[in-house]
Amino acid sequence: MLFMADELEAYLDTLERGSRYHVERVIKTEPSGSTEIVSLESSETAQGDLFIRKRFNSDSGLGAAYQRIWEAQREGRRFNHLPRVRECYSTGQELVVVSDYVQGETLAEVGYRCDPSPELAADIFPRLCDAVSELHQSFDPPLIHRDLKPSNVILSYGSLTLIDFGIARTFDESADADTHRFGTRAYAPPEQFGYGQTDVRSDVYALGLLLFYLLTEKTPDADARKAEWRVSGVPEGLRQVIARATSFDPADRYPSADELKNAFLEAYCYKAPVPLRAPRPVRAVAESLRSFLVNVPRPLGVVWNVVVLFVLGVLLVATINSVIDPLPESAGYSAPLWLRAIAYALMFLLMFVPTAIMVCDRRPLRRFVKPFRTVPLTRQIGACVAAILVGLVAVGVCTVFFP
């Protein structure tokens, strides 16, 4: 009877825990479980406090890593790159995990917003390696994430947090292969699909692919692998780092995330002389524009682009009017039609259009216009400034011939 009473008490406790939370939104539902954004029902809770609640079916074998993280945090350990796990308990049918909702942008969103470049990689990749090292080195035996990808990395105010440890597992020296084969195919190493057991070098493999993503904003594919990562935007030194990190045989990879980080820094710091580089004022404008756009909501950027296009349309109409029917007091009134057409066309194409490109929000355009996606921002600004200067000179030359 005592045993039954304990079971009943535990069951009632799990029901009470579940009723504490209000479901704000269901992120995903799968046969293996579900993920929700929840808030506490208590009126004493600060408004806006959100949590992630994951439910794993007990027979799925998922979520065990959360148990280890939760136990470590209950012992007083603090982690720089892991979310705070608030609750972790079993209902018998499910393992339920409640952790802090991490505010910020995913690496996928940062990659979309910023220009892929070695500089972007230098800012993010070492911290990403530190985060994975923390996961590996803080637990004995180490925890292996097994699903490192852009959407599972959150960046905010100088911090970097790894999320989604649903398929993370503990390394087992006695195992020959993983029991379950999971992971996002584009970033998962061969051993996650039956070629052996995953260990810390499996996460090293995924880190190599994330480095490729930071340099190109492209999901790794078969063509890039066949080319041994020789693609536009990947310097040779960093290509060699990616190639070793993503070797088919784990023995050929870097033995740890720390080793990979050191190899990256060494390759990044060794730079061949670059003969053409944007002038400092251009780089300053580009960086100011990039910093400004960080805090502008994407819908507002779309509205701003509509305004820019409207103004550009008004200027186009005014330009055509100035060519066809100039005002008597205008400088080109007495000039031949062909000369006015050349002068005003140069003004519109080389001055007004580049100015519009400089001030527009590139984020909505990157999806549809390739140069906005592949050409670094400094080069875009430099090209616009050069076009405006050429336009000033060209229009000036034309006006010399006005009567």
Buried (B, 14 or more C-beta within 10 A) or exposed (E): EEEEEEEEEBEEEBEEBBEBBEEBEEEEEEEBBBBBBBBBEEEEEEEEEBBBBBBBBBEBBBBBBBBBBBEBBEEEEEBEBBBBBBBBBBBEEBBBBBBBBBEBBBBBBBBBBBBBBBBBBBBBBBBBBBBBBBBBBBBEBBBBBBBBBBEBBBBEEEBBBBBBBBBBBBBEEEBEEBEEBBBBEEBBBBBBBEBBBBBBBBBBBBBBBBBBBBBBBBBBEEEBBEEEBEBEBBBEBBBBBBBBBBBEEBEEBBEBBBBBBBBBBEBBEEEEEEEEEBEEEBBEBBEEBBEEBEEEEEEEBEEBBEEBEEBBEEBEEEBBEBBEEBEEEEBBBEBEEEBBBBBBBBBBBBBBBBBBBBBBBBBBBBEEEEEBBBEBBBBBBBBBBEBBEBBBEBBEEBEEEBE
